[in-house]
Amino acid sequence: MVEDAAALMAQWVDPQYQGHPERAIVFTIEAWDANCPQPITPRYTEEESGDIIQSLRDRITVLEAENRT
């Protein structure tokens, strides 16, 4: 747990956001294992994914419009 480390916290400041970090948990990574995508069979084709994503975007647009009223 890191507190009172202004230089470290300044790295995570988002000027578009009012809040600011007060503390952080710093991890030391000793090893990393990324899964190889070769044996993973895609669940959807690129076209199917596009259709799914567009339906989600459409729903977000509707919900945002509802929230504005």
VODO-981895 format. One record per atom (N, C-alpha, C, O): residue in three letters; chain; atom name; x, y, z. Coordinates in steps of 0.05 Angstrom, whole numbers, plus 5000, padded with zeros to 4 digits. Layout:
REM VODO-981895
["ala","A","CA",[X,Y,Z]],
...
***
This chain:
REM VODO-981895
["met","A","N",[5017,4977,5000]],
["met","A","CA",[5000,5000,5000]],
["met","A","C",[5018,5025,5000]],
["met","A","O",[5036,5027,5016]],
["val","A","N",[5013,5043,4982]],
["val","A","CA",[5029,5067,4979]],
["val","A","C",[5012,5091,4985]],
["val","A","O",[4991,5095,4973]],
["glu","A","N",[5021,5108,5003]],
["glu","A","CA",[5008,5134,5009]],
["glu","A","C",[5030,5155,5011]],
["glu","A","O",[5053,5149,5014]],
["asp","A","N",[5021,5180,5008]],
["asp","A","CA",[5040,5202,5010]],
["asp","A","C",[5064,5200,4991]],
["asp","A","O",[5087,5205,4998]],
["ala","A","N",[5058,5192,4966]],
["ala","A","CA",[5078,5190,4945]],
["ala","A","C",[5068,5207,4922]],
["ala","A","O",[5059,5197,4902]],
["ala","A","N",[5071,5234,4925]],
["ala","A","CA",[5060,5253,4906]],
["ala","A","C",[5069,5247,4877]],
["ala","A","O",[5052,5248,4859]],
["ala","A","N",[5094,5242,4873]],
["ala","A","CA",[5105,5237,4846]],
["ala","A","C",[5092,5212,4833]],
["ala","A","O",[5085,5212,4810]],
["leu","A","N",[5089,5192,4849]],
["leu","A","CA",[5077,5167,4840]],
["leu","A","C",[5047,5171,4833]],
["leu","A","O",[5037,5163,4812]],
["met","A","N",[5033,5185,4851]],
["met","A","CA",[5004,5190,4847]],
["met","A","C",[4999,5208,4824]],
["met","A","O",[4979,5206,4810]],
["ala","A","N",[5017,5227,4818]],
["ala","A","CA",[5014,5245,4796]],
["ala","A","C",[5013,5231,4769]],
["ala","A","O",[5001,5241,4750]],
["gln","A","N",[5024,5207,4768]],
["gln","A","CA",[5024,5192,4743]],
["gln","A","C",[4995,5183,4736]],
["gln","A","O",[4989,5177,4713]],
["trp","A","N",[4978,5181,4756]],
["trp","A","CA",[4951,5170,4752]],
["trp","A","C",[4929,5191,4752]],
["trp","A","O",[4906,5185,4751]],
["val","A","N",[4937,5217,4753]],
["val","A","CA",[4917,5238,4753]],
["val","A","C",[4905,5241,4725]],
["val","A","O",[4919,5242,4705]],
["asp","A","N",[4878,5242,4725]],
["asp","A","CA",[4864,5247,4700]],
["asp","A","C",[4853,5275,4701]],
["asp","A","O",[4835,5281,4717]],
["pro","A","N",[4863,5293,4684]],
["pro","A","CA",[4855,5321,4685]],
["pro","A","C",[4825,5325,4679]],
["pro","A","O",[4814,5346,4685]],
["gln","A","N",[4813,5305,4667]],
["gln","A","CA",[4784,5307,4660]],
["gln","A","C",[4766,5298,4683]],
["gln","A","O",[4742,5299,4681]],
["tyr","A","N",[4778,5289,4705]],
["tyr","A","CA",[4763,5278,4727]],
["tyr","A","C",[4770,5294,4752]],
["tyr","A","O",[4793,5301,4757]],
["gln","A","N",[4749,5301,4768]],
["gln","A","CA",[4752,5318,4791]],
["gln","A","C",[4768,5304,4814]],
["gln","A","O",[4782,5317,4829]],
["gly","A","N",[4764,5278,4816]],
["gly","A","CA",[4777,5264,4838]],
["gly","A","C",[4807,5260,4833]],
["gly","A","O",[4817,5264,4810]],
["his","A","N",[4821,5251,4853]],
["his","A","CA",[4850,5246,4850]],
["his","A","C",[4857,5223,4868]],
["his","A","O",[4845,5219,4889]],
["pro","A","N",[4877,5207,4859]],
["pro","A","CA",[4885,5184,4876]],
["pro","A","C",[4897,5193,4902]],
["pro","A","O",[4913,5212,4903]],
["glu","A","N",[4890,5178,4923]],
["glu","A","CA",[4901,5184,4950]],
["glu","A","C",[4921,5162,4958]],
["glu","A","O",[4939,5167,4974]],
["arg","A","N",[4916,5138,4948]],
["arg","A","CA",[4934,5115,4955]],
["arg","A","C",[4932,5095,4932]],
["arg","A","O",[4914,5096,4915]],
["ala","A","N",[4951,5077,4932]],
["ala","A","CA",[4952,5057,4911]],
["ala","A","C",[4964,5031,4922]],
["ala","A","O",[4978,5031,4943]],
["ile","A","N",[4958,5010,4909]],
["ile","A","CA",[4971,4984,4915]],
["ile","A","C",[4990,4979,4892]],
["ile","A","O",[4982,4978,4869]],
["val","A","N",[5015,4975,4898]],
["val","A","CA",[5035,4970,4878]],
["val","A","C",[5043,4941,4878]],
["val","A","O",[5050,4930,4900]],
["phe","A","N",[5042,4928,4855]],
["phe","A","CA",[5050,4900,4853]],
["phe","A","C",[5077,4897,4839]],
["phe","A","O",[5083,4913,4821]],
["thr","A","N",[5092,4878,4847]],
["thr","A","CA",[5116,4871,4834]],
["thr","A","C",[5111,4845,4819]],
["thr","A","O",[5106,4824,4831]],
["ile","A","N",[5111,4846,4792]],
["ile","A","CA",[5105,4823,4775]],
["ile","A","C",[5131,4807,4771]],
["ile","A","O",[5151,4818,4761]],
["glu","A","N",[5130,4782,4779]],
["glu","A","CA",[5154,4765,4775]],
["glu","A","C",[5151,4747,4750]],
["glu","A","O",[5171,4738,4740]],
["ala","A","N",[5127,4743,4742]],
["ala","A","CA",[5123,4726,4718]],
["ala","A","C",[5096,4733,4705]],
["ala","A","O",[5078,4742,4719]],
["trp","A","N",[5094,4729,4680]],
["trp","A","CA",[5069,4735,4665]],
["trp","A","C",[5065,4713,4644]],
["trp","A","O",[5084,4706,4630]],
["asp","A","N",[5041,4702,4642]],
["asp","A","CA",[5036,4682,4623]],
["asp","A","C",[5011,4690,4607]],
["asp","A","O",[4989,4688,4618]],
["ala","A","N",[5015,4698,4583]],
["ala","A","CA",[4992,4705,4566]],
["ala","A","C",[4983,4680,4550]],
["ala","A","O",[5000,4665,4540]],
["asn","A","N",[4957,4676,4549]],
["asn","A","CA",[4947,4653,4534]],
["asn","A","C",[4952,4657,4505]],
["asn","A","O",[4947,4678,4494]],
["cys","A","N",[4960,4636,4492]],
["cys","A","CA",[4964,4636,4463]],
["cys","A","C",[4937,4634,4450]],
["cys","A","O",[4922,4615,4456]],
["pro","A","N",[4929,4653,4432]],
["pro","A","CA",[4903,4652,4420]],
["pro","A","C",[4900,4630,4398]],
["pro","A","O",[4878,4625,4389]],
["gln","A","N",[4922,4617,4391]],
["gln","A","CA",[4920,4597,4369]],
["gln","A","C",[4900,4575,4375]],
["gln","A","O",[4884,4569,4357]],
["pro","A","N",[4900,4562,4399]],
["pro","A","CA",[4881,4540,4403]],
["pro","A","C",[4852,4550,4410]],
["pro","A","O",[4835,4533,4414]],
["ile","A","N",[4848,4576,4413]],
["ile","A","CA",[4822,4586,4421]],
["ile","A","C",[4804,4590,4396]],
["ile","A","O",[4811,4606,4379]],
["thr","A","N",[4783,4575,4395]],
["thr","A","CA",[4764,4577,4372]],
["thr","A","C",[4747,4602,4376]],
["thr","A","O",[4733,4604,4397]],
["pro","A","N",[4746,4620,4357]],
["pro","A","CA",[4729,4644,4359]],
["pro","A","C",[4700,4635,4362]],
["pro","A","O",[4690,4617,4348]],
["arg","A","N",[4686,4648,4380]],
["arg","A","CA",[4658,4642,4385]],
["arg","A","C",[4640,4654,4363]],
["arg","A","O",[4620,4643,4355]],
["tyr","A","N",[4647,4678,4355]],
["tyr","A","CA",[4631,4692,4334]],
["tyr","A","C",[4649,4701,4312]],
["tyr","A","O",[4673,4706,4315]],
["thr","A","N",[4638,4703,4288]],
["thr","A","CA",[4653,4714,4266]],
["thr","A","C",[4655,4744,4269]],
["thr","A","O",[4641,4756,4286]],
["glu","A","N",[4672,4757,4254]],
["glu","A","CA",[4675,4786,4256]],
["glu","A","C",[4649,4800,4249]],
["glu","A","O",[4642,4820,4262]],
["glu","A","N",[4634,4789,4230]],
["glu","A","CA",[4608,4801,4222]],
["glu","A","C",[4588,4798,4245]],
["glu","A","O",[4574,4817,4251]],
["glu","A","N",[4587,4774,4257]],
["glu","A","CA",[4569,4770,4280]],
["glu","A","C",[4575,4788,4303]],
["glu","A","O",[4558,4800,4316]],
["ser","A","N",[4601,4792,4308]],
["ser","A","CA",[4609,4809,4330]],
["ser","A","C",[4600,4838,4325]],
["ser","A","O",[4591,4852,4343]],
["gly","A","N",[4603,4846,4300]],
["gly","A","CA",[4595,4873,4292]],
["gly","A","C",[4566,4878,4297]],
["gly","A","O",[4558,4899,4307]],
["asp","A","N",[4549,4858,4291]],
["asp","A","CA",[4520,4860,4295]],
["asp","A","C",[4514,4862,4325]],
["asp","A","O",[4497,4877,4333]],
["ile","A","N",[4527,4846,4341]],
["ile","A","CA",[4523,4845,4370]],
["ile","A","C",[4531,4872,4382]],
["ile","A","O",[4516,4884,4398]],
["ile","A","N",[4554,4882,4374]],
["ile","A","CA",[4564,4907,4384]],
["ile","A","C",[4546,4930,4376]],
["ile","A","O",[4540,4948,4392]],
["gln","A","N",[4536,4930,4352]],
["gln","A","CA",[4518,4951,4343]],
["gln","A","C",[4492,4951,4359]],
["gln","A","O",[4482,4972,4365]],
["ser","A","N",[4481,4927,4365]],
["ser","A","CA",[4457,4926,4381]],
["ser","A","C",[4462,4938,4409]],
["ser","A","O",[4444,4951,4420]],
["leu","A","N",[4485,4933,4420]],
["leu","A","CA",[4492,4944,4446]],
["leu","A","C",[4495,4974,4445]],
["leu","A","O",[4486,4989,4463]],
["arg","A","N",[4507,4984,4423]],
["arg","A","CA",[4510,5013,4420]],
["arg","A","C",[4482,5026,4417]],
["arg","A","O",[4477,5048,4428]],
["asp","A","N",[4464,5013,4402]],
["asp","A","CA",[4437,5024,4399]],
["asp","A","C",[4423,5025,4426]],
["asp","A","O",[4410,5045,4432]],
["arg","A","N",[4426,5005,4442]],
["arg","A","CA",[4414,5004,4469]],
["arg","A","C",[4425,5026,4487]],
["arg","A","O",[4411,5039,4501]],
["ile","A","N",[4451,5031,4485]],
["ile","A","CA",[4464,5052,4501]],
["ile","A","C",[4453,5079,4492]],
["ile","A","O",[4447,5096,4509]],
["thr","A","N",[4449,5083,4466]],
["thr","A","CA",[4437,5108,4456]],
["thr","A","C",[4410,5113,4468]],
["thr","A","O",[4403,5135,4475]],
["val","A","N",[4393,5092,4468]],
["val","A","CA",[4366,5094,4479]],
["val","A","C",[4368,5101,4509]],
["val","A","O",[4353,5119,4518]],
["leu","A","N",[4384,5087,4524]],
["leu","A","CA",[4387,5092,4553]],
["leu","A","C",[4397,5120,4559]],
["leu","A","O",[4388,5133,4578]],
["glu","A","N",[4416,5129,4543]],
["glu","A","CA",[4427,5156,4547]],
["glu","A","C",[4405,5177,4542]],
["glu","A","O",[4404,5197,4556]],
["ala","A","N",[4389,5172,4522]],
["ala","A","CA",[4367,5191,4516]],
["ala","A","C",[4347,5191,4538]],
["ala","A","O",[4337,5213,4546]],
["glu","A","N",[4341,5168,4550]],
["glu","A","CA",[4323,5167,4573]],
["glu","A","C",[4334,5182,4597]],
["glu","A","O",[4319,5195,4611]],
["asn","A","N",[4360,5180,4601]],
["asn","A","CA",[4372,5194,4624]],
["asn","A","C",[4373,5224,4620]],
["asn","A","O",[4373,5239,4640]],
["arg","A","N",[4373,5233,4596]],
["arg","A","CA",[4373,5262,4591]],
["arg","A","C",[4346,5275,4597]],
["arg","A","O",[4344,5299,4602]],
["thr","A","N",[4325,5259,4596]],
["thr","A","CA",[4298,5271,4601]],
["thr","A","C",[4290,5268,4630]],
["thr","A","O",[4268,5277,4637]],
***
